[in-house]
Amino acid sequence: MPHITASDGVKLYYEEAGGGTPILFVHEFMGELRSWEAQLRYFSRRYRCVAYNARGYPPSDVPSAAGDYSFEHQRAGILAMLDGLKIDNAHIVGLSMGAFAAFYFGMEWPERALSLTLAGIGSGSMPESRAKFAQESVAAADKLLAEGWEKSAAARSQSPTRVQLQVKNPRGYAEFTELIKQHSARGSALTLKGYQALRPSLDDFKEQMAKCRVPTLIISGDEDEPCLDASLMLKRGMPSAGLVLMPQTGHACNLEEPELFNMMCEKFFHQVESGQYRMRDPRATPDRIL
């Protein structure tokens, strides 16, 4: 099995397909590299596509301490993948937890990102929801350790931002739930405690956002309530950011609407690669309504 070793010795499992300009896919908390299958199959026709399992998601290593799952480790995992595969820079595509890692990566190593696609980003990042998100993350971790994914998968995949997938695509939803049951309960619990509950808010990076020149695409489902305000905040704070809202769509937007997701990403990549992606014109930040 192919692995890349991170700077702290943790081995990260990856798969790749295709050739050309690299795209690195970074999965969400309830996902894994197989969650990107619809994207890998499509983009590998023209791009070198790489997807990997984060630490805590076998066959990647499952470190034993919550401190091994910090946001610094998560963003460094992206760097490890690029360095290990000798990729100078790539389009970085992240969903939810993976979008946070991609964002933190872009703020720290912008020269290594051709672009950032931040999908379903922002849960627990706004000031009014941070404390609640942290509490729920710790409680969910304790429940996972007590019950395992076999009992927890169905309940967690029927949250207010997940039921959209069940309604639209029952077969895809069933497959998604079965994959979750294969995850490491310990790895997921430590991810919740060490990363999800403790990660810094997007709002903490206002200065870096304002200076960021990495082309960025923010994607959110319009029924992904925890991410809507944060997505708008990113759009307003990053002159390099464009924003797409997918109608009647929840959190797992790449699974719910794979064709639309792929189309938006592809158009964005083409703009970037052709040199036609531009920073926001200062005149588009109005000081008046009319």
Secondary structure, DSSP 8 states (H G I E B T S, - for coil): --EEE-TTS-EEEEEEE--SSEEEEE--TT--GGGGHHHHHHHTTTSEEEEE--TTSTTS---SSGGGG-HHHHHHHHHHHHHHTT-S-EEEEEETHHHHHHHHHHHH-GGGEEEEEEES--TT-STTTHHHHHHHHHHHHHHHHHH-HHHHHHHHTTSTTTHHHHHH-HHHHHHHHHHHHTS-HHHHHHHIIIIITT---GGGGHHHHHH--S-EEEEEETT-HHHHHHHHHHHHH-TTEEEEEETT--S-HHHHSHHHHHHHHHHHHHHHHTT------GGGS-SS--
